[in-house]
């Protein structure tokens, strides 16, 4: 099976983008080659662009508090493990405290670093980080791997509370999902919302089906078109029946 996730509001869209960027930067950070650390730094610049939204910290903190209140009401529920519940609540408490401890605007540490800002500006240009354009960056890329990795971790550190909060909220969001099986007749599907307030939709289908879902959704209906997975030609409808699972995910209110 292959799954596609579709955010249904701007908040979850931002979380998904940052989740993907954190995963990518951690992948390259764990590697040793200078080109891999270059990829980590470019990803770090992207993360700060996405995370610089002024209301992100408060939005994450208030959502964590809302989930903490909702989960706390599950105490003494015989179907819930008290130990597991307490562990989740402790994680939420620590994540919220870390967000509150963040000072200044997200990304300020990068913006105050003239050397990094010079690299960021050149990175926007095709081939702009060549050694003749940025000899000081070329020098850094030839430093020992441990020094480069320590630098990258230092530049990443101010964003870690955001990463932890998003990991917790996305885990809760995905776990609070309701999966239903459907079939798209001749590649098209429509489902009336019927009052359901999903924040994330996951569409899962057999990976051997050479098609890709395109989703459009509003508060009234969900529309999916399955498109032929053709990398060269103009996109066209996959005119076959497509069995798939759709999971409606929403955080508890």
WOQUIMO-V285853 format. One record per pair of residues at least 6 apart in sequence whose C-alpha atoms are under 7 Angstrom apart, sorted by the first residue. I is the first residue (numbers start at 1). J is the second residue. Records with the same first field share a line. If there is no record, write none. Layout:
I: J + J
This chain:
1: 204 + 205 + 206 + 207
2: 204 + 205 + 206 + 207
3: 202 + 203 + 204 + 205
4: 202 + 203 + 204
5: 200 + 201 + 202 + 203
6: 200 + 201 + 202
7: 13 + 199 + 200 + 201
8: 199 + 200
9: 199
15: 166
18: 47
19: 166
21: 43 + 47
22: 163
25: 40 + 43 + 44
28: 36 + 37 + 39 + 40
29: 37 + 40 + 149
32: 145
34: 141
45: 120
48: 107
51: 106
52: 106 + 107
57: 99
60: 165
61: 96 + 99
64: 92 + 96
67: 252
68: 89 + 92
70: 252 + 253
75: 82
95: 161 + 164 + 165
98: 161
99: 161 + 162
110: 116
111: 117
119: 129
122: 128 + 129
123: 129
131: 138
172: 251
173: 249 + 250 + 251
174: 249
176: 249 + 250 + 251
177: 247 + 248 + 249 + 250
178: 247 + 248 + 249
179: 245 + 246 + 247 + 248
180: 245 + 246 + 247
181: 244 + 245 + 246
182: 243 + 244 + 245
183: 241 + 242 + 243 + 244
184: 241 + 242 + 243
185: 240 + 241 + 242
186: 238 + 239 + 240 + 241
187: 225 + 226 + 237 + 238 + 239 + 240 + 241 + 242
188: 224 + 225 + 226
189: 223 + 224 + 225
190: 221 + 222 + 223 + 224
191: 221 + 222 + 223
192: 220 + 221 + 222
193: 219 + 220 + 221 + 222
198: 248 + 249 + 250
199: 249 + 250
200: 248 + 249 + 250
201: 246 + 247 + 248 + 249
202: 246 + 247 + 248
203: 244 + 245 + 246 + 247
204: 244 + 245 + 246
205: 243 + 244 + 245
210: 228 + 229
211: 226 + 227 + 228 + 229 + 238
212: 226 + 227 + 228 + 229
213: 224 + 225 + 226 + 227
214: 224 + 225 + 226
215: 223 + 224 + 225
216: 222 + 223 + 224
217: 223
226: 237 + 238
227: 235 + 236 + 237 + 238
228: 235 + 236 + 237 + 238
